[in-house]
């Protein structure tokens, strides 16, 4: 599992212990709690392939293991993006004191994140498939 996810999770837990957290408006405390839940779920999904590999596959490198790990890692990016965007919203609010700006910037961050994590790879995959199908059609 990427150590960055564990570090992020640790920092998110530490925020609850700060005086600044106590000063946050109630809705922003809930946003942070939701972000913490998303990063926690992401961390669980990122750690799951290691357990699965050792328990189900007995440490063997199998095609099935690669499929399971790929699905779990890809699934982990969904709540991770939400968790990062949620805490970004809290940070922007703390800096600017403007909930509208915080909401807009966190939505932009989430859109860019998902565009780079999902949109671009899906577009590249579609282009490759189109290219391969064009080659196969011209070279029967």
C-alpha positions as CSV (number, residue, x, y, z in Angstrom):
1,X,0.0,0.0,0.0
2,X,1.3,3.5,-0.8
3,X,2.6,5.0,2.4
4,X,1.1,8.4,1.4
5,X,-2.4,7.0,2.1
6,X,-1.4,5.9,5.6
7,X,0.3,9.3,6.3
8,X,-2.8,11.2,5.0
9,X,-5.0,9.1,7.2
10,X,-2.8,9.8,10.2
11,X,-2.8,13.5,9.6
12,X,-6.6,13.5,9.3
13,X,-6.9,11.8,12.7
14,X,-4.6,14.4,14.2
15,X,-6.7,17.3,13.0
16,X,-9.4,16.2,15.5
17,X,-6.9,16.9,18.3
18,X,-6.2,20.5,17.3
19,X,-7.7,23.7,18.8
20,X,-8.3,24.9,15.2
21,X,-10.6,22.0,14.6
22,X,-12.8,23.0,17.5
23,X,-13.2,26.5,15.9
24,X,-14.5,25.1,12.6
25,X,-18.2,25.5,11.9
26,X,-20.3,22.3,12.5
27,X,-20.8,21.6,8.8
28,X,-17.1,21.8,8.1
29,X,-16.4,19.4,10.9
30,X,-18.8,17.0,9.2
31,X,-17.0,17.5,5.8
32,X,-13.7,16.6,7.5
33,X,-15.3,13.6,9.1
34,X,-16.7,12.5,5.7
35,X,-13.3,13.0,4.2
36,X,-11.7,10.9,7.0
37,X,-14.2,8.2,6.3
38,X,-13.4,8.3,2.5
39,X,-9.7,8.1,3.1
40,X,-10.2,5.3,5.6
41,X,-12.2,3.3,3.1
42,X,-9.5,4.1,0.4
43,X,-6.8,2.8,2.8
44,X,-8.7,-0.4,3.5
45,X,-9.2,-1.0,-0.2
46,X,-5.5,-0.3,-0.9
47,X,-4.4,-2.8,1.8
48,X,-6.9,-5.5,0.8
49,X,-4.8,-7.0,-2.1
50,X,-2.0,-7.9,0.2
51,X,-4.3,-9.9,2.5
52,X,-6.1,-11.5,-0.5
53,X,-2.8,-12.4,-2.1
54,X,-1.5,-14.2,1.0
55,X,-4.8,-15.8,2.1
56,X,-6.5,-16.8,-1.2
57,X,-3.5,-17.2,-3.6
58,X,-1.1,-18.4,-0.9
59,X,1.4,-15.9,-2.2
60,X,1.3,-17.1,-5.8
61,X,1.4,-14.6,-8.6
62,X,-1.7,-15.4,-10.6
63,X,-3.7,-13.6,-13.3
64,X,-6.7,-13.7,-11.0
65,X,-4.7,-11.9,-8.3
66,X,-3.7,-9.2,-10.7
67,X,-7.4,-8.7,-11.6
68,X,-8.5,-8.6,-8.0
69,X,-5.7,-6.2,-7.1
70,X,-6.4,-3.9,-10.1
71,X,-10.1,-3.7,-9.2
72,X,-9.4,-2.9,-5.5
73,X,-6.7,-0.3,-6.3
74,X,-9.0,1.4,-8.9
75,X,-11.9,1.3,-6.5
76,X,-9.7,3.0,-3.8
77,X,-9.2,6.0,-6.0
78,X,-12.9,7.0,-5.9
79,X,-13.1,7.6,-2.1
80,X,-9.5,8.9,-2.1
81,X,-10.4,11.7,-4.5
82,X,-13.5,12.6,-2.5
83,X,-11.5,12.6,0.8
84,X,-8.8,14.9,-0.6
85,X,-11.3,17.2,-2.2
86,X,-13.3,17.4,1.1
87,X,-10.3,18.3,3.2
88,X,-9.3,20.8,0.5
89,X,-12.7,22.4,0.9
90,X,-12.0,22.7,4.7
91,X,-8.5,24.2,4.0
92,X,-9.7,26.7,1.5
93,X,-12.5,27.8,3.9
94,X,-9.9,28.2,6.7
95,X,-7.7,30.4,4.4
96,X,-10.4,32.4,2.6
97,X,-13.3,32.3,5.1
98,X,-15.6,31.9,2.1
99,X,-17.7,28.8,1.8
100,X,-18.6,29.5,-1.8
101,X,-15.0,29.8,-3.0
102,X,-14.1,26.7,-1.0
103,X,-16.9,24.7,-2.6
104,X,-15.9,25.8,-6.1
105,X,-12.2,25.1,-5.7
106,X,-12.8,21.7,-4.1
107,X,-15.1,20.8,-7.0
108,X,-12.5,21.9,-9.5
109,X,-9.9,19.8,-7.7
110,X,-12.2,16.8,-7.7
111,X,-13.0,17.2,-11.4
112,X,-9.3,17.5,-12.4
113,X,-8.4,14.6,-10.2
114,X,-11.1,12.3,-11.7
115,X,-10.3,13.6,-15.2
116,X,-6.6,12.6,-14.8
117,X,-7.4,9.4,-13.0
118,X,-10.3,8.2,-15.1
119,X,-11.0,10.4,-18.1
120,X,-7.6,10.5,-19.6
121,X,-6.9,6.7,-19.1
122,X,-10.3,5.8,-20.5
123,X,-9.8,8.1,-23.5
124,X,-6.3,6.6,-24.2
125,X,-7.8,3.0,-23.9
126,X,-10.6,3.9,-26.3
127,X,-8.1,5.4,-28.8
128,X,-5.9,2.3,-28.6
129,X,-8.8,0.0,-29.2
130,X,-9.9,2.1,-32.1
131,X,-6.4,2.1,-33.5
132,X,-6.1,-1.7,-33.1
133,X,-9.5,-2.4,-34.6
134,X,-8.6,-0.1,-37.6
135,X,-5.4,-2.1,-38.1
136,X,-7.2,-5.4,-37.9
137,X,-9.8,-4.2,-40.4
138,X,-7.2,-3.2,-42.9
139,X,-5.1,-6.3,-42.4
140,X,-7.5,-9.3,-42.4
